[in-house]
């Protein structure tokens, strides 16, 4: 039962009376759809006075201090540039477009972005989220190179990821592997062609599958494009070195997350359990498929969030868009094990 009786609604007339509603003349193009709508009406006393011929001034609309925040991120080109201000994006592709517009070059020149470091440091790679205080560094295409490789072992020792906009590149090189013995191949190199076939636009798992299907003992050619470098730019090590205690640019606890449906939302950063589970799933993607994808690992974690057994988890994957990956039953069980281990605190958070 309502605590207060609803006031009678009086429809506006056209005989000189004025009806005020939702006259919210803040910027019409600022997409403040989240603000509550407001209808301003005059009470019965005011209506009586109007009917008696007394002209009433328009009621004063109280000013609202509620505004939708406009997120602004600082950005530089990794090889050197002035600082730009980037805003108005809701996906990685839109972010790249805004950066390209800011610095006036084609958007397909961007290989990837790192956060709070200008180095080709894969632990700082921008994925499906950005901290609200993060500083963005965009890495442009640099020198192309073609390398002939003999696949002397079953595994090449590559971990591949992609930039979310059609470019697959090398995220990790296993020590002592076939690729590790070729000094010209570096972390951060974009894989453009495989034996003359353009692989731009393919997802990381598709490129990894093509490399895996090359017969052992065969010779093939990779065309790579390395990130542009300046004379002062250092390149991150292939393997993790000692961690620095120096505070980074970003220190915010809230994060702008890019959703699979194309939207973006501000959310709190992941708790320890969630982050540990996502890291463990990502490690399995690396081991089983040769890819690294935090966004994919997060999606898998979310699918298992409210599941109590592996059968329900497998069904959730099979009825989602992840079914296209063709995960085997054994791999799904491994991922379920990573989820349950994280829930019970058997994983430690991976900071790399």
C-alpha positions in Angstrom: 0.0 0.0 0.0 1.5 3.4 -0.9 2.4 5.7 1.9 1.1 8.8 0.1 -1.9 9.3 -2.0 -1.1 10.0 -5.7 -1.8 13.6 -6.7 -4.5 13.9 -9.4 -3.1 14.3 -12.9 -4.4 17.3 -14.8 -3.9 17.2 -18.6 -2.5 20.4 -20.2 -4.9 22.5 -22.1 -4.3 24.8 -25.0 -6.1 27.9 -23.6 -3.0 29.8 -22.6 -1.8 27.4 -19.9 1.7 26.1 -20.1 2.8 22.5 -19.4 6.5 22.0 -18.5 8.0 18.6 -19.0 11.5 17.2 -19.3 13.0 20.5 -20.5 16.5 19.2 -19.7 18.5 21.5 -22.0 21.9 20.2 -21.1 23.9 19.2 -24.2 21.6 17.1 -26.3 24.4 15.2 -27.8 26.1 14.1 -24.6 24.2 10.8 -24.4 23.1 11.4 -20.8 20.5 8.7 -21.1 21.3 7.5 -17.6 19.9 10.7 -16.1 16.3 10.3 -14.7 13.6 12.1 -16.7 11.8 14.8 -14.9 8.2 16.1 -15.5 7.5 19.5 -13.9 3.8 20.2 -13.1 2.0 23.0 -11.3 0.0 22.1 -8.3 -3.8 22.5 -8.0 -3.5 25.9 -6.4 -1.6 27.2 -9.5 -4.2 25.8 -11.8 -6.9 27.6 -9.9 -5.1 30.9 -10.1 -4.6 30.5 -13.9 -8.3 29.8 -14.3 -9.1 33.0 -12.5 -7.0 35.0 -15.0 -4.0 35.5 -12.7 -0.8 35.0 -14.8 1.7 32.9 -13.0 5.4 32.9 -13.9 6.9 29.7 -15.1 8.2 27.6 -12.1 11.9 27.6 -11.6 13.4 24.2 -12.5 15.9 23.3 -9.8 19.4 23.0 -11.2 20.8 19.4 -11.1 24.4 18.8 -10.5 24.0 15.2 -11.8 26.0 14.8 -15.0 27.4 11.8 -16.8 31.1 11.8 -16.4 33.1 12.0 -19.6 36.1 9.7 -19.4 39.3 11.2 -20.7 42.6 9.2 -21.1 46.1 10.4 -21.7 47.9 8.9 -24.7 51.3 9.0 -26.4 52.8 7.1 -29.4 55.3 4.6 -27.9 58.2 5.8 -30.1 57.6 9.4 -29.0 55.0 12.1 -29.4 53.1 14.9 -27.6 50.5 13.7 -25.1 47.0 13.5 -26.6 43.6 13.3 -24.8 41.4 10.4 -25.9 37.7 10.2 -25.1 34.4 8.9 -26.5 35.1 5.2 -27.2 33.4 2.0 -26.1 35.6 -0.7 -27.7 39.2 -1.4 -28.6 38.5 -0.7 -32.3 36.9 2.7 -31.4 39.9 3.5 -29.2 42.3 2.8 -32.0 40.2 5.1 -34.3 40.3 7.9 -31.8 44.1 7.6 -31.4 44.6 7.6 -35.1 42.4 10.7 -35.4 44.3 12.4 -32.7 47.7 11.9 -34.3 46.4 12.0 -37.9 47.5 8.7 -39.4 45.6 5.6 -40.7 44.1 3.5 -38.0 45.6 0.3 -39.5 49.0 1.6 -38.5 48.3 0.7 -34.9 49.6 -2.7 -33.9 48.6 -2.7 -30.2 48.6 -0.5 -27.1 50.3 -0.9 -23.7 49.3 0.7 -20.4 51.6 2.8 -18.3 54.7 1.8 -20.3 56.1 2.7 -23.7 58.1 -0.5 -23.9 57.0 -3.6 -25.8 56.1 -5.2 -22.5 53.4 -7.9 -22.8 52.5 -7.7 -19.1 51.3 -4.2 -19.8 49.3 -5.1 -22.9 45.9 -3.4 -23.3 43.2 -6.1 -23.5 39.5 -5.8 -22.6 39.9 -3.2 -19.9 41.6 0.0 -19.0 42.1 1.4 -15.5 40.6 4.9 -15.1 44.0 6.4 -14.3 45.9 4.3 -17.0 48.2 6.1 -19.5 47.9 4.6 -23.0 50.9 4.1 -25.3 50.1 3.2 -28.9 52.6 1.2 -30.9 52.7 1.8 -34.7 53.9 -0.4 -37.5 57.6 -0.3 -38.0 60.0 -2.3 -40.2 58.7 -5.4 -42.1 60.8 -8.5 -42.3 60.5 -12.0 -43.9 62.1 -14.9 -42.2 62.5 -18.5 -43.5 62.0 -21.1 -40.7 62.6 -24.8 -40.6 60.1 -26.4 -38.2 62.5 -28.8 -36.6 60.3 -29.6 -33.7 56.5 -30.2 -33.3 56.1 -27.0 -31.3 57.5 -23.7 -32.4 57.4 -22.2 -28.9 55.2 -19.2 -29.8 52.3 -17.8 -27.8 50.1 -15.6 -30.0 47.5 -13.0 -29.1 45.7 -10.3 -31.1 44.9 -6.7 -30.7 41.1 -7.0 -31.0 41.2 -5.4 -34.4 42.5 -8.0 -36.7 46.3 -8.1 -36.0 47.8 -11.3 -34.5 51.2 -10.8 -32.9 53.8 -12.7 -30.8 53.2 -12.3 -27.0 55.6 -14.9 -25.7 58.6 -17.0 -26.9 59.4 -20.1 -25.1 63.1 -20.3 -24.0 65.1 -22.8 -26.0 62.4 -23.3 -28.6 62.7 -23.2 -32.4 61.7 -19.5 -32.5 63.9 -18.6 -29.6 66.9 -19.6 -31.7 66.1 -17.0 -34.3 67.2 -13.6 -33.0 65.3 -11.6 -35.7 61.9 -12.7 -34.3 60.9 -10.6 -31.3 58.0 -10.3 -28.9 55.5 -7.8 -30.3 56.1 -8.7 -33.9 52.9 -8.7 -35.9 52.3 -11.8 -38.1 51.2 -10.4 -41.4 51.7 -13.4 -43.8 52.4 -17.1 -43.6 53.9 -18.6 -46.8 52.6 -15.6 -48.7 49.1 -15.9 -47.4 47.8 -12.8 -45.7 46.5 -13.6 -42.2 45.4 -10.1 -41.3 41.9 -10.2 -39.9 42.2 -13.7 -38.5 41.9 -14.3 -34.8 44.9 -15.5 -32.8 43.7 -19.0 -32.4 43.3 -19.3 -36.2 46.9 -18.2 -36.8 48.1 -20.5 -34.0 46.2 -23.4 -35.7 47.8 -22.6 -39.1 51.3 -22.7 -37.5 50.5 -25.9 -35.6 49.4 -27.6 -38.8 52.7 -27.1 -40.5 54.4 -30.5 -40.8 57.5 -31.1 -38.7 60.6 -30.8 -40.9 58.9 -28.4 -43.3 60.2 -25.0 -44.3 57.9 -22.0 -44.2 58.2 -18.2 -44.4 56.8 -15.7 -42.0 56.4 -12.0 -42.9 56.5 -10.0 -39.7 56.1 -6.3 -38.9 57.9 -5.1 -35.8 56.7 -2.1 -33.7 58.2 1.2 -34.5 61.1 2.1 -32.3 62.9 5.2 -31.3 66.5 5.6 -30.4 65.5 5.9 -26.7 63.0 3.1 -26.5 63.9 0.0 -24.6 62.3 -3.3 -25.5 60.8 -5.5 -22.7 62.6 -8.8 -22.1 61.4 -12.0 -23.6 60.9 -13.6 -20.2 59.9 -12.0 -16.9 62.7 -10.3 -15.1 62.8 -8.9 -11.6 59.7 -6.8 -10.8 60.1 -3.1 -10.0 58.5 -1.6 -6.9 58.2 1.8 -8.6 54.6 3.0 -8.8 53.1 3.0 -12.2 51.0 5.8 -13.8 47.8 4.0 -13.1 46.6 3.5 -9.6 42.8 3.6 -9.8 40.7 0.8 -8.4 37.9 1.2 -11.1 38.3 -0.1 -14.6 36.6 0.7 -18.0 35.7 -2.8 -19.3 34.9 -3.5 -23.0 32.0 -6.0 -23.2 31.5 -8.7 -25.8 28.3 -6.9 -26.9 30.1 -3.8 -27.9 29.3 -1.8 -24.8 31.7 -0.5 -22.1 31.1 -0.2 -18.4 33.0 1.1 -15.4 33.5 -1.7 -12.9 35.5 -2.4 -9.8 38.8 -4.3 -10.4 38.7 -8.0 -10.1 39.1 -9.5 -6.6 42.0 -11.9 -5.9 40.0 -15.1 -6.5 38.6 -13.9 -9.9 42.0 -12.6 -11.1 43.7 -15.9 -10.1 41.1 -17.9 -12.0 41.4 -15.8 -15.1 45.2 -16.1 -15.0 44.9 -19.9 -14.6 42.5 -20.2 -17.6 44.7 -18.0 -19.7 47.7 -20.3 -18.9 45.6 -23.2 -20.1 44.8 -21.4 -23.3 48.5 -20.9 -23.8 49.4 -24.5 -23.1 46.6 -26.2 -25.1 46.1 -23.7 -28.0 49.2 -21.4 -28.1 47.2 -18.3 -27.5 46.9 -15.6 -24.8 43.6 -13.8 -24.4 42.6 -12.3 -21.1 39.2 -11.3 -22.5 38.5 -14.8 -23.6 39.7 -16.2 -20.2 37.4 -13.7 -18.5 34.4 -14.8 -20.6 35.1 -18.4 -19.7 35.4 -17.5 -16.0 32.1 -15.7 -16.1 30.4 -18.7 -17.7 31.5 -20.9 -14.8 30.7 -18.3 -12.1 27.4 -19.8 -11.0 28.0 -23.4 -12.0 28.4 -26.2 -9.4 29.7 -29.0 -11.7 31.6 -29.6 -14.9 28.6 -30.8 -16.8 26.7 -27.5 -16.3 29.9 -25.6 -17.2 30.4 -27.6 -20.4 26.7 -27.0 -21.4 27.2 -23.3 -20.8 30.2 -23.2 -23.2 28.4 -25.3 -25.8 25.4 -23.0 -25.8 27.5 -19.8 -26.0 29.5 -18.3 -28.9 32.6 -20.1 -27.5 31.2 -23.3 -29.0 33.0 -22.2 -32.2 36.4 -22.8 -30.6 35.7 -26.6 -30.5 37.1 -27.1 -27.0 37.6 -30.8 -26.2 36.0 -32.4 -23.2 39.4 -32.9 -21.6 40.2 -29.2 -22.1 36.9 -28.1 -20.6 37.6 -30.3 -17.5 41.0 -28.7 -17.2 39.4 -25.2 -17.2 36.7 -26.3 -14.7 39.6 -27.5 -12.5 41.2 -24.1 -12.8 37.9 -22.4 -11.7 37.4 -24.7 -8.7 41.0 -24.3 -7.6 40.7 -20.6 -7.7 37.5 -20.6 -5.7 39.3 -22.7 -3.0 42.3 -20.5 -3.0 44.7 -23.0 -4.5 45.9 -20.5 -7.2 48.0 -17.5 -6.4 47.4 -14.4 -8.5 49.7 -14.1 -11.5 51.0 -10.6 -11.8 52.6 -11.1 -15.3 
